[in-house]
Amino acid sequence: MPLDGVATVITGHERYHLEENGYGDFAWDLVRTDARGDRFTGDGTRNEDYLVWGEDVFLPTGGVVVEVVRDAPDQPPGALDLDAVNNLVGVQIYGGYYLYLLHFQQGSIPAEVEVGARLEAGALLGRVGNSGVSLEPHLHVTALAADRDADPLRTWSVPSEW
């Protein structure tokens, strides 16, 4: 799993993910909840209020890094900027299959996580943040398959198991 311990899926291949032109059809948004199912303490107006904020993110399977964005600012909870940049790590996991993890905390992705790096399962990728197109701190995870017949080349979200 990309997060240690129990994580809750708040959006799994539904709602707005189905509006992402095939990139999010099978995406999952992972958070932490307390015993009552609450995702945050206090009034939830600060990223630090969220239980998943700052949690370590691990690569669940080995692969080669194909894309990294690490310095985009975190958004305040509730703000939705459709042009905001997502901090992310994209990893080719096998042939034409990729795993993408999004919304990392600004500056939390280690320098050794760079394009071309071969990472083993369990490698630390960074910390959960709220960068990019995100309403609250969470970890967005999706598996993608390359569509080699598309011109230009593109990927589609595909089902995955944990």
Order of alpha helices (4+ residues) and beta strands (2+ residues): beta-beta-beta-beta-beta-beta-beta-beta-beta-beta
